[in-house]
Amino acid sequence: MAGARDAALRALIAFRRDGAWPESALKDTLRGMDRREAALATRLCNGVLQNRMLLDHWLSGFVRGKLQPVVRDILRLAAYQLCFLDRIPPSAAVNEAVEQTRRLANQQAARLVNGVLRNLLRAMPLPLPDDLSLRYSHPEPIVRLFLAQFGREETERILQTDNEAPQTVLQVNPLRGNAAALLEELPGAQAHPWLRGCLTVSGPVEQTAAFREGRVYVQDAAAHLAVAVSGIEPGMRVLDCCAAPGGKSFAAALQMQDRGTLYSCDIHPHRLDLIERGAERLGISILETHLQDASQPVPAWRSAMDVVLADVPCSGLGVIRKKPDIRYHEPSAELPALQRAILAQQAEYVRPGGVLLYSTCTILRRENEAVAEDFLRTHPDFVPENAPWPEGSGIAPGAMVTLLPGQHETDGFFICKFRRKP
Ligand SMILES: C[S@@+](CC[C@H](N)C(=O)[O-])C[C@H]1O[C@@H](n2cnc3c(N)ncnc32)[C@H](O)[C@@H]1O
């Protein structure tokens, strides 16, 4: 499993250097690895990011002086294996860390790594700090925002869920596959408890035939739900204004049975490529991409859409479990202004009697309910509409819902459905 540790280390080094989520770095190194090794590399990389502050806190008890950044990465990776993974023999974790240090730093650093890890092993189990921020490795500003909104008990549950291993959630492409056959075919696949056509699997799926052949796509149940409750039907004219990498556009196109018109827009040209490649893989033909800033007007679209999806840029604090790096970026206080501007612009494209669906993958009130309430105050021609939440989901009736991480077997997410008066 040395290959898995090297792959995880390469991704962690890339994350430290670029500050970017190591998924792309990880994906490159995972290519050609067997499924088990790829799954371990992913777990190691996620696990270190999910517990980085706690690992540093523990390691600080055994390290004196400043460390070379790469040596710190190696120590975190080994400490994560020693403290969190029962199935890895401690000697394998320590020996591999020493070997990596010899290769990437020098012999003296390798001796230090050996000493630190052996001392840490002797001191195990290490005490968990009471402080929520350290204990769950979420920086203080985020913990403060959660505490103010949810109180201590719910905040702790969210932080804990953020550090669980994420499942891979798949949606079935009804143009090419069916759920019953995929449940048989995909290792460890299980049906989602309340969302039809939604499966969970463990580990990466990109190498499976089902994925390559476009019979499934990766999308959380909450993100899918936003489209499912929108009322999108075959033959409609639909606009997805913040569409990349394309998940909601794909769900919309498939709900339309690939009949009608679907405009998928984004502000970043390279992200439009992702949508086009995904649509091709899934066999979707109705999707048309447009490079468009969602806060700027397109006169030709005024009152022209049956449904507009506004899945706006947000702080992403509902999907920390899947993207553990998000916690290390302080959520911008300027996002609500952009979200309000996008929503106001998109409202103009909804035909009388049509639907505007607002969604985010954050759980912060200031980006969710506050934006939706402000929109209703300033747009008397729109009303909130009860959404058809699926039976068994446990979601209370209403036009809007904040799904908290893990509470309904979904990511953290916000959905609000508005209808324009006829
Ligand atoms: C939450 S993501 C959308 C996810 C997508 N709807 C999906 O389901 O796969 C937000 C997207 O908005 C795009 N974006 C950011 N600012 C924008 C703007 N002013 N206009 C249009 N798109 C924007 C980002 O590039 C990003 O792709």
The ligand as an SDF file (V2000), in Angstrom:
LIG
                    3D

 27 29  0  0  0  0  0  0  0  0999 V2000
  -22.5180   25.8710   -6.7110 C   0  0  0  0  0  0  0  0  0  0  0  0
  -21.6710   25.8680   -8.2030 S   0  0  0  0  0  0  0  0  0  0  0  0
  -22.8710   25.2180   -9.2940 C   0  0  0  0  0  0  0  0  0  0  0  0
  -23.0100   23.7250   -9.2620 C   0  0  0  0  0  0  0  0  0  0  0  0
  -23.8730   23.2120  -10.3850 C   0  0  0  0  0  0  0  0  0  0  0  0
  -25.1730   23.8520  -10.4010 N   0  0  0  0  0  0  0  0  0  0  0  0
  -24.0590   21.7090  -10.2950 C   0  0  0  0  0  0  0  0  0  0  0  0
  -25.0960   21.2500   -9.8470 O   0  0  0  0  0  0  0  0  0  0  0  0
  -23.1500   21.0040  -10.7230 O   0  0  0  0  0  0  0  0  0  0  0  0
  -21.6910   27.5450   -8.6360 C   0  0  0  0  0  0  0  0  0  0  0  0
  -21.1960   27.8280  -10.0540 C   0  0  0  0  0  0  0  0  0  0  0  0
  -21.4380   29.2120  -10.2840 O   0  0  0  0  0  0  0  0  0  0  0  0
  -20.4220   29.7080  -11.1190 C   0  0  0  0  0  0  0  0  0  0  0  0
  -20.4430   31.1620  -10.9530 N   0  0  0  0  0  0  0  0  0  0  0  0
  -19.8480   31.9390  -10.0260 C   0  0  0  0  0  0  0  0  0  0  0  0
  -20.2010   33.2250  -10.2090 N   0  0  0  0  0  0  0  0  0  0  0  0
  -21.0380   33.2590  -11.2780 C   0  0  0  0  0  0  0  0  0  0  0  0
  -21.7350   34.2850  -11.9540 C   0  0  0  0  0  0  0  0  0  0  0  0
  -21.6370   35.5690  -11.5750 N   0  0  0  0  0  0  0  0  0  0  0  0
  -22.4780   33.9450  -13.0230 N   0  0  0  0  0  0  0  0  0  0  0  0
  -22.5870   32.6690  -13.4350 C   0  0  0  0  0  0  0  0  0  0  0  0
  -21.9480   31.6460  -12.8180 N   0  0  0  0  0  0  0  0  0  0  0  0
  -21.1900   31.9460  -11.7670 C   0  0  0  0  0  0  0  0  0  0  0  0
  -19.1700   29.0050  -10.6430 C   0  0  0  0  0  0  0  0  0  0  0  0
  -18.2140   28.9600  -11.6790 O   0  0  0  0  0  0  0  0  0  0  0  0
  -19.7200   27.6120  -10.2940 C   0  0  0  0  0  0  0  0  0  0  0  0
  -19.5380   26.7530  -11.3780 O   0  0  0  0  0  0  0  0  0  0  0  0
  1  2  1  0
  2  3  1  0
  2 10  1  0
  3  4  1  0
  4  5  1  0
  5  6  1  0
  5  7  1  0
  7  8  2  0
  7  9  1  0
 10 11  1  0
 11 12  1  0
 11 26  1  0
 12 13  1  0
 13 14  1  0
 13 24  1  0
 14 15  1  0
 14 23  1  0
 15 16  2  0
 16 17  1  0
 17 18  1  0
 17 23  2  0
 18 19  1  0
 18 20  2  0
 20 21  1  0
 21 22  2  0
 22 23  1  0
 24 25  1  0
 24 26  1  0
 26 27  1  0
M  CHG  2   2   1   9  -1
M  END
$$$$
